[in-house]
Amino acid sequence: MPDLLLDVRAVRKPDKHPQIFEQFNALAVGESFVLINNHDPKHLREEFATDHPGEFSWQYLQRGPERWEMRITRLASTPLPRILCDTHETAIGQLGPDASGAIWKLQVSRRQLDANIIRLEPGSRIEAHAGADLDVLLHIVHGNGLLLTEVSTLALRPGGLLWLPRLSRREIRAGEQGLTYLTVHSRRSGLTIQQAQRS
């Protein structure tokens, strides 16, 4: 059976990538289509490599100058499990001593989870607030600190796995070593931190 041809040269730029991924998702394992474009779609290939690593093959059939053809083949029926990063290396690796904030984020566009590695400098803190309307898992990767709840204080040390129930009030204080932790929660756009109500 000959490959399907997908010519996107006349497609509006915002519609190109969605149309191409829709075609890829419709393929069975081993099936392919030939993408026809008016330039080398390097950014598209990077997007495939980010969202579908190991799930596709990319073969150039014609390399311009005005017509580019690539055969894209589906190699797996579902997204493949993969190692995203080494949290220990990320926490203590090649980062400047004053690095803080989100030092790693889950970048896969088609996902149901959000995940971040957060680093707080020694002595810094995340002010008291009420969490968003979702549960959060927090795993301590490096350093030390305290988590203050409405009624108690929890010591934070490497290996600690915490559950932060939705809407729970908390404050995080980094200790003398700073604090690095991984957070995981269901994906939600426009996640905000609310100030805690004072009683």
N, C-alpha and C positions, 0 to 999 in steps of 0.2 A: 504494500500500500504506500503510495507516494506521500511525502510530507505535506502537511497543510502549509500554505503560504500566508503569512501575516504581514501585509504591507502597511506600515504606519507612517509613511512619508507625508501623507496628507492629513494625518490625525492631529488635532490640536494638542499642544504640548502638555497641558494638564491631564489630558485623557490617555496619553500614550502608555505610561507605566501601568495604570490600572487595567487597561485593555490587554496588555501583554501578560500580566500576572493572572488575569482571568483565563486567558488561553492556556497558560501553563497549568493552572489548577484543574483544568478540564481534561488534561492528559492522563492516560493510564500509564503504569510503569512500562518503560521501554518505548513509549510513543514520543514523537518529537514534532516540532514545527520549525519552519524556516522564517526567521524574522528579517524583513527587508526595511532598511532605514537609509537616510541620506547622510549619515555620519556614523562614526564608531561610537556605540552607546556604552561608553566606559562606566558612567554612573549607574546605568541599569545593571551592568554586570556586577558592580560593587553591591548593589541592592540585593541581587540574587545571592551573592556570597554571604551577606549578612543575614538574610532571612531564610535561605535555603541551603546552608552549607552541606555538601555531600549529597544533595538531593537532585542535582542537575549536572549535565555536561554542556559545554559551550564550545562549538566548533565554528571557526570562521570559514565560510565558503567563498566569499568575495570581499576584498578589502578596498573599497572605494575606487576612484576618489569621490564619485557622485552616488554610487550605489554600494551599500554594505549588506551582506547576507550572512546570517549566523544561524546554525542549526542548534536549537535548544532541546535537549532530551530530558525527560523525567526519569530519575533513577530510583526513587523511593516513593512509596504510596502515602506516607505521612511524614511530618517533620521528624528529624532524627534527634535523639538525645545528644547532648554535647557538653563539654566542659567550657564554662564561660570565662572563668578567671580563677586564679589562686588567691583566695582572700587574704591569706597570710602574707604573700608577696606584695599584694596591693597595699596592705596596712603598713608594712614596714619597709617596703621596697624603695624604688628610685624616686621618692617624692621629697620635695623640699621640707625642711623642718617646720616651716610655718604653713604647710598645706592644710587647708580646712574646707569644710563644706562637703558636697557630694564629690567623691574622688573616683567613683565608678557608678554607672547606671546600666540597667538592662536596656539594650538598644533595639531589640528585635521588634519590628513594627506590628507583626501579627502575634499578639500575646494576650493572655488573660491576667497576667501578673505584672506588677511593678516591683522593682528591686533596686536598691541603692546601697552603696557603701559610704557611710558618713564619717568624717573625721573631725573631732573637736580638739582644739588646742588645749594644752594644760590650763586648768583654771577657768575655762570658758563654760558656757551653759546654754541650754535651750530653755527659755523662760517658761514658767508655768502656763499651761494651755489645756484646752479640751481637745482631744483628738477628733479626727473626722469620723464619719459614720461608717467605719469599716474596721475590722480587726487587723492588727499588725503583729507580725513576728519580728522580734529584734534579737539578733545574735551578736554577742560581744566577741570581736575578733582580736583586739589588742588594747592595752592600756587598762585604765581603771576609772571608776567614778561612782556616782550615786544616781538613783532614780527615786524622786520624791513623789509619793502618791498623796491622796487626800488624808490618809491616816497612818502611813508608815514610810520608811526609807529602805530601799533595797540596794545592797552593795552590788556593783557591776564589776565583773572580772572576766578575763578571757574564757570562753567556753560557755558562759551563761546564755541560756535561751529564754527569752521573756515573751510572754503574751501580753499585748496591750489591747484590752477589749475596746470596742468601738465607743467613742465619746468619753473614754476615761480621762481623768485629769492627771497630768504628770509634768514633771520638770526633770531635766537631765543635766547633771553637773559633771564635767570632766575632772579627773583627779590630776595628780602631779605628773603622770605619764601621758596625759592626753587620753582620748578615748576614740576608738574606731569600732563601728558596729555596722552590721548588715541589717537592712529592713526589707521585709517582703510583705506585700498585701495585694489584694485584688486590684486590678487596674481601674483607675477612675480619673477622668479628666478634671482639671480644675481643682485639685486637692488643695485645701486651705487649712491653716491652723487657726483655731479660734481662741481668744483670750478666755481664761478660766473665770467663772463667776466668783465674785468674792462674797462670802457669807458674813 
